[in-house]
């Protein structure tokens, strides 16, 4: 999961995204980048990985102690 999240964030930086949105739905986890003020769908991950992706983002953000 670490590699997936890291790759998504690297691609966001490389594309010039101003922010990244992770939107959990019932069936998947949608990943969107904001480019030039427009939120663009980038990828859809299986819902089963949503908790792990969110946990990784919390670790990166220093939200887990």
C-alpha positions in Angstrom: 0.0 0.0 0.0 2.9 2.3 0.7 4.1 2.1 -2.9 0.6 2.8 -4.3 0.0 5.9 -2.2 3.6 7.1 -2.8 3.1 6.7 -6.6 -0.2 8.5 -6.6 1.3 11.4 -4.7 4.4 11.5 -7.0 2.1 11.6 -10.0 0.1 14.4 -8.5 3.2 16.5 -8.0 4.5 15.7 -11.4 1.2 16.7 -13.0 1.1 20.0 -11.1 -2.0 19.1 -9.1 -2.8 21.7 -6.4 -4.5 19.0 -4.3 -5.5 15.4 -4.2 -8.9 14.0 -3.2 -9.5 10.4 -2.0 -13.2 9.7 -2.1 -14.4 6.5 -0.6 -17.7 5.2 -2.1 -19.5 1.9 -1.5 -17.7 0.1 -4.3 -14.3 1.8 -4.7 -11.9 4.6 -3.7 -11.9 7.3 -6.2 -8.7 9.4 -6.6 -9.0 12.9 -8.1 -6.4 15.6 -8.8 -7.2 19.3 -9.0 -5.6 20.7 -12.1 -6.1 24.3 -13.1 -9.0 24.6 -10.7 -10.8 21.5 -12.0 -11.2 18.3 -10.1 -10.3 15.4 -12.4 -10.8 11.7 -11.8 -7.5 9.9 -12.0 -7.9 6.4 -10.7 -10.3 4.1 -9.0 -9.0 1.6 -6.4 -10.9 -1.3 -4.9 -12.9 -0.5 -1.8 -11.0 -3.1 0.1 -7.9 -1.0 0.2 -9.6 2.3 1.3 -8.8 1.8 5.0 -5.1 1.1 4.3 -4.8 4.1 1.9 -6.3 6.4 4.5 -4.1 5.0 7.3 -1.0 5.6 5.1 -2.1 9.2 4.4 -2.6 9.7 8.2 1.0 8.4 8.8 2.4 10.8 6.2 0.4 13.7 7.6 1.6 12.9 11.2 -1.9 12.2 12.4 -1.2 8.9 14.0 0.9 8.9 17.2 
